[in-house]
Amino acid sequence: MRAAVFHAAHDIRVEQVADPGAPGPGEVLLKPFWCGVCGTDLHEYAMGPIVIPDAPHALTGAQAPQILGHEFSAEVLEVGAGVADVKAGDRVSVMPLLSCGTCYYCRRALNHLCQRMGCIGLSFAWGGIAELAIVPATNVSVLPESVSDLQGALVEPGAVAAYGVDTANVRPGDTVLITGAGPIGALAALYSASIGANVYLSEVNPFRAELARGLDVGEVLDPSSIDVPAFLKDATGGIGVDAVIECSGNERALQAAIASVRSAGRISQTGLHTKAASIDPMVLSEHDITLAGTWCYPVTDWPRIIDLVARGRYPVEKVVTAQVAMNDVVAGFDTLLSPRGDQVKVLIHAE
C-alpha cells in the first residue's frame, strides 16, 4: 500500500509499504479519508526527528521511518476479536494518543500525560496518511451522518483548542483574547464563540488575519500596528479581558497576554514555544493572574467534540484552506513552512 513516510528532516517519501494485514484482538483496520498536517508534523519535517523515536519507543516499539498522520478520519474495514462498539462500514474519527494505563498519571485519568505516551502517526506502526491503518478500537469514535469525513479529521485539533479554552475557564459573556490565528487559534476562537464569549483575535500575518475575519466571531487586531493590551484595556473600561488563549508560541504574544488580562484572569498557554520566553512573574503575583499550560487534551473528549460539530456549534471545517492528494504531501508541508504563510490548515486526502 502507499503511505507518506518520514525518514529524516526534509525527507518524507510517498512509497510502498507492507499492508498491515488483519486487525488483532481489540483492533480495527481503517481506510483513512482525510488527515490534517499538524504543527508537530511540521517540526518533525523541518528539524526532526524530535517526537518520532530513533530507537524503539518504550510503549509501542515503533521507530523511524514513521508513517505520518495523527489527525484523521477513516472508514472501518474490519474489526478484530472482542470489538463490539464499532463495525465494518462505520465512519470514525481517530483519537491518536496511546497510554500505558498503569503509570501515576494514567491511574488518575490523566492519560494525556502518560509517562510512556505514544501517538498514532508519530510513534506507532501506523499513521493516517496511508491507504490503510490499524489502531486500537478504543481510539476511534463513530461519526454521525451529520459530521462529514473532512470534519472528522478536524476533531483532534478541535480538541486541542477546546482544552485550551476550557483550561482558561471561559464562560458565557466573558471577553477573550486569542493570540495567533493559526489552526489552533482559529479553532479556539470558534469554540469560545460557541460558549458565548466576546472574542478578539490578534494576528500579524495578513493571510491568517483574513481567515480570522472570515470566521465572523470577533474583531481581529494587528499587533504590528496597534498596542493590543492598551486597545483591550480601553475596550473593557480599563479592566482587561477575562481570559487569554495564547496560541502563537511567541514571546511577544505571551507578554501581550499578561498585559491584556484582568486581575484574577486566566491565561492558557496552548501554543508550543520552541525556545525560552521572558516574562515578569511579579505581574502574575500582583494581579493574581493564573498562567496555565495545556498539553494535548483529555482522551475522553472525542464524543463531546463530535457532538458539538454535529449540532453546528463548532464549525471546525472553516479553518481549512487547502486540500491536497497524498502524492502532493511534501508540497503541502512546504506550503505551510513557506515564509509567505498564506495557508492555515492543509488536509491530505489519504486515498
N, C-alpha and C positions, 0 to 999 in steps of 0.2 A: 504494500500500500504506500501512498505518498504521505509525507509528513514534513513539516518545517522543523529542522533540527539545528539546535545551537551547538557549534563545535568550539568556538572561541570568539573573542571580541571581533566584531565586524565579519564574522563568519557564520552566517545562517544559510543552510542549504535546504532546498526542497528536493528531497531524494526518496528513493525507495527504501523502506524499512520492513522488517518482518511483520506479518499480520499477527495481531495479538491472540488469535485463536478464540476458543470458547471461554466464557467467564467461569471463574471458580465459585465455590460456595460464598454467598453473601456479596457477589459482584454482579455488575451489569456491563454488557457490551453496548457501546454507544456509536452512533454515527453523528459526529458533530455537524452543526449547522453554521453558526457564526461564532467567532472568537475575537474578543477585543484585545488590542495592544495596550498593555499597562505600562505605567512609568517604570515599574520594576523590570519589565521586559526590555525597555529602552536602556536602562542602566546596564543590564547584562550585555546587550548588544554593543554598547559604546565602550564599556570598561571591564566586562566580565572575564571569567566567572566571578560573581560576588555571592549571590544566593545559591546558584547552581553549584552543587558539590563537585570537586575534582577528585574526591575519594568517596567510597561508598557511604551514603547517608545513614546516620545512626538508626533511623526508624524504617526507612524504605529500602535501603541498599542501593538506591539509584546514584548515578554519577554521570557527568558529561561524557559523550554527547547526549543532549537532552531534547526530547520533543517539546516544543514550546506550547503555551496556551493554557491560561487558568481562568479566563473569563468567558465561559462558553455555554451555549445551548446545544441540545442534541436530541436525537430520536433513540429510544431504547430498541435495540435489535434483538437482544436475547438476555435472559436473566439466569443467574446461577442458582444452585440449590439453596433453599431456605429463604429466597427473596419473595416477599408477599406484597409489599407496598407499591411496587411498580411492575409493569408488564410490558411485553413487546408491543411497540406501536405508540407508547406514551412519549410525549414531548417533555423534556425536562431541562431544568437549569442546574448547573453543577456548582456546589459549594466546595472549593478546592482544598481547604485546609485538612491536613491529616494529623491526628494527635494520638498519643500512646494510650490515653485513658487511665493511666496509673500514677503519673507524677503528681507532685504537690499541686500544680495548677489544674490539671485535669480533674483531680478529686474534688476540687472546689468549683467545678463547672466553668473554669476559665480556660477552656481547651485552646483558644486562640493564642494563649501564652505557653502552651505545652513546651516543656524543656527539650523535647526531641521533635518539634513540629516539622512536618514536611508539607509539600504543596504540589498538587497535581499540576503538571506543566512547568515545574521548576525543580522539583526534587522527587520525582516519581517516574515510573517506567513510561507513562503515557501522558499526553497533553492534548489540548483542544484544537491545535492547528494540524489536523491529521484527518485522514479518511475514516479511521476507527480509533476507539479508545476503550480501555477497560478501567472502571473505577468502582470503589465500594458503593453498594446500593444505598448506604446511609448518607452518601454525599450528593444525592440527587433529590430534587423536588419536582413534582409533576406540575406542568404549566396548564392552566385552564385555557379554554378556547379563546378567551378574550385577551390573552397575552401572546404576542407574536414571537416567532423564533428569534427575531432581532432583539426584541425587548428582553427575552430570556437570557441573552448574552450580556445584558447590562445589569442584571441583578447583583453581580459581585461588586462592581464599582458603586452601584447604588447603595449597597450595604455599607461600604466603607464611608461614604458621605453621610449616610443616616447615623452611623455610630458617632461620627464627629459632632453632628448637630445634637444628638441625644446626650452626649457627654457634656456639652455646654448647657444642658438643662433648658433648652429653648422652649418657651411656652407661647400660646396664642397671645397676640398683642405685643410681644417683645420686638425690640428693634435689634436687628442682627447685621453685622458686617461680615461679608465673606471676602477674604483676601486671596486673590488669584482665581481667575475664571477658566482654568483648565478643566479637564473632565470632572475631577472630584469637586472643585469649586462650583462648577455649573450645577452638578447634581446636588450639592449641599444647598445651593440657592433654591432649587426646585423643591427639595424636601422641606426646607424652612418655610417656604411659601405655603406648602400643603398643610403645615401645622397652624398657619395663620399669623406668621411673623411678618414684620415690615422689614424688607430686605434691601441692603445696599451691597453692591459688588465693587471691589477695587481691582482694576486690571490695566496694566500699561500696554500690553500687546494689542494693537488695533483690530486684528482679526478676531482674537478671543473676546475683546470688548464688544465687537459687533454681534457675535454669537450670544453673548450675555444679554445684550439688549433684546435680541430676538426671543429670549425666554419669557420676557414680559412679566418678570416677578419683582422688579425693583430698579432703582436708579443705579447706573454704572458710573463709577468715578475713576478718573485717570490720575494716579498718584504722581505722575511726572509733571502734571500741570496745576494741581491743586494740593493744598495741605489737607489730606484726608482727615486726620484727627480733629483739626480745627473746624473743618466743614461739618463733621458729625456732632461735635460739641455744640455748634451753633444750631444745628437742626434739631437737637434734643434739649434745647433750653439750658445749655451748659452742663448737662449731666453726663452724656456719653451713651453709647449703645449698651444694651443689656448683655450681649454676648458677641464674641468674635469666633469665627471658624477660620483658622489660618491654614490655607490650602496651597500656598505657594512654595513653602520650604525656603523662604527668602528672609535674610536677616532684617532688611528694612521693613518688610511686611510684618514681621513679628514685633518689631519695635513700634510700628504704627498701631498694631493690635492692642498693645499695652497702653498706648497713649489715647486710644479711642474708646476703651471700655469704661463703664462707670465703676464707681466704688462698689465693692461686693459683686462685681460682674464676673463672668467666666470666659476664659479663652480656651478653645480646644485646638491643640497643635496636631492637625490631621495631615498636612503636607510633610513630607520627609525631608529633613535637612541633610545634605550630603557633606556639610562641614560645620564647624562650630559657629554659633551666633552669640553676639554680645547683647546682654540686656542689663537693666538696672534692677536687681532684686528688691531694692528698698522701695521702689514704686509699688511692687506687689504687696509688700507689708503695709505701707502707709495707706493703701486704698483697699486692703482686704480682697485683693484680686486672686482668683483661682486660675492657675495655668496648668492645664491637664493634657498630657499626651494621649494619643489613641494609636492602637495597633490593630489593623485588620477590622474585625467585627465579631460579635457573638456568633458562634457557629450555628445557633438555633434560629437565626433571624430570617432565613430564606422564605418560609411561608408568609411571614408578615410583609416583607418587601414585595413579594409576588402579589399578595392581595392588594396592596396599595397601587401597584401598577395596573392590576386587573380592573380596579374601580376608577381608573383615570386620575387618581390623586397624585401619582408620581410618574409623570411622562418622561421617563428616562431616555427615550429614543431621541429627544430633542438635542442631545449633546453630540450625536453622530454627525460627522462632517465628511466622512469618506468611507466607501465600501470597496474592498479590493479582493481579487481572487488569490488563492493560496500561492500560485506561481509568481505573484507580484508582492509577496510578503516583504522582501528586502526593500523594495521601493516604498512600501508603506512605512517601514521603520525609518528609512532615510528621510521621508517627508516629515515625520514627527520630530526628527532631530535637526531639521533644517533651521538655520538662523532666521529665516523668514517667519517661521512659526505660524503658517497660515492654515494649519489643521488643528483640531482639538481632539476628536475621538475617531480613530480608524478601526473598523471592523474587518476581519478577514473571513471570507467565505471559505469554509473548510472543505467543501466538496471538490 
